[in-house]
Structure formats: structure tokens, C-alpha cells
Amino acid sequence: MGEFKVFDYMQKHQYEQVVYFYDQSTGLKGITVIHNTTLGPALGGTRIWNYATEEDALIDCLRLARGMTYKSAAAGLNLGGGKTVLIGDAATLKSEAYFRALGRYVQSLSGRYITAEDVNTTTKDMSYVAMETDYVAGLEGKSGNPSPITALGVFHGVKAGLQKKFGESDISAHTFAVQGAGQTGYYLIGYLLEAGAKKIYFTEINQKHIQRMAQEHPEVVFVKPEDIYAADADVFCPCALGGTLNGDTIPLIKAPVIAGSANNVLLDEEIHGNMIRERGIIYCPDFVINAGGLINVYHELHGYVKERVMADTKKIYDRVLEVLDIAEKEGITSQQAAKVFAKKRIEAVRNIRSNYIPR
């Protein structure tokens, strides 16, 4: 792999800002990326991960921020896309001071970026961030943990995928393979069980989450991580980290529908999006189907009413079907169709803002 040229990548994909920050007293080191603020301030969670290299952290943050732009636009929200990644071991780094230091760096961006919880961060962590900045969402006592609403949106998206593939969306008639059961995967399994799913397989690498599932839902069948792709299921639900759909795993998948919560689940959007399409698999694009958590947080910023959140999250069903119809009509992958759907909205709003009107 050659040297990664960040400015070339920013130019190609139209990024606005990449910020590196470091706090010596707490060991906080991370990157914030702002992709696009046409529709509004960039919103995206903060994740902590022990990346192998700083370049890996940068690339992950760039991809995630861009995905948030499309997610916000496709969800009909007045938000742009951003993301923060913190480099290190969450088990040893997290403290009040650590997250308050993060809050000061978020505050320094003067509202261009709003953060929230993500992988290895919690609503409690965000409460410390909120001590130093107003630009944080997903707080306890407000919208709270977004994972249940993210999972609910995925549930509606799963039903849309079933409708497109089988002409009906009855959960009780189908089997499911869920990859990851820590947060959204855990809640998704709960929704599927409530709807009477015929059978559910799951995999997970965290032993605590495996034990929790065995205690709470012993009817859900555990399989080894390497075996989840070939599970005999109607829907494969990737709910772990990104990049799991690639040249090695796609040929193993038996499910005719893929619909899950993981961000950037296609390792290469063009190559692997086309591989899935050529196999005749219905793929529900990640940033459309997993927008429930973002919808939840957005409502916190504008006055949280749970009934409105649930109603907006349910609209994911219609959006997924619309995107799948675009893909079918235009002969493109559903991932490409989802970007067409999102970019049209961004461009429309950019055009109406060409004239200056003070507020």
C-alpha cells in the first residue's frame, strides 16, 4: 500500500476539514473529520478504538464522516456529516478528565461539529463531554442511548428488504443471521423475537454478550464468527464493525437479503456492491437503514418527543424501498442508488441557499 495522501482524498470526496488533537495530561489523542455542512452542522459519534496505525484511524474517520453526510441527507435531516475517532484502549483510557478534554476540542469547532456516543463510548461519557461543550447529543435524561432506536430502524429496513425480495414482510416467516450482539444487534434480535422470527443465529466475539444472549434468549443459536456468513438464513444482518462484506465473505453468504446496522459494511463500495448485485442479493444500504439513532439524536436538538422519533424512524421502511426501486430502475447497485438519493437532496438545498437572506 502506497503513502496515503489525505489532501488528494479530501479533494476527491469533497471533505471540508480534518482536525488532529492531543491532550498530554489525559493521553487523549484523536481525529475529527467534517465532511459536509451544506444541510447543517456536522453530527457524528465519537468512537474509541485501538487502531493498528494512525493511518488506519484517519481512513476510518474519513469514511465514517462521509457516511454520516449521506445518512443525514437520506434521512431528511438538516445535518451534515462528521465523526471523531480516539486512538487507544477504551478499558484503560476512559475517565472524566479524558472526556472533558474531548469536550474542549469539540467546543473549539464552534458548533460546526456535534458529537454523540459511538463504539466504546456511552451516554455517561457524553455527560462529561457536555461539561465543556454544548455541542453534544445523546445525553441521559434526553434522547439517551440511541442503540434501541437504531435497531428499530434496522428492523423496519429488514422488513423492506423482505418485501422487495419476497413480496411480503412477515418476520415470522423468515430466519435471520445477526453478526454482532453488543448494542444494536442485541436490540435487533429482541425486535425480531417479538415479531415471531422463525429462527435466529448470532455471532459475537465478546464473551459477556454471548453469555447475556444465552441467559436472556437461549432459543437464539450461537455460531462461530467465521460461520455466520454461511448460516442458512433469509436475512444476513451485519451489526458489528465495517468492512465485513468483502471478496472473501460475500461468496459465503446464503441469505438473499442483507440488512444490518454496521457502518461502511462494504469493504469497497464499488467492487463489493457489484458482487452482491451480481449474486442477486438484496442489499439495504447501511447509511439508509441504520439512521434511527441519528434521527433520535436529531430530535433531541429540536425538542425531544418520543412519538415523533418513532414515526420518523418508521419512515426508514419507505426510504429503503425507494432506494431499492431506484437501483432496479437505473441498473445500479443499491449503495449507488442511496448516494443518488442523498446527493439530490444536498444539491437541492445548496441551490436554494445561493442567495443571501439574513435570519
Summary of the structure (lengths in Angstrom):
residues: 359
radius of gyration: 19.6
end to end distance: 48.8
largest distance: 60.0
contacts: 1301
relative contact order: 0.12
helix: 47%
strand: 16%
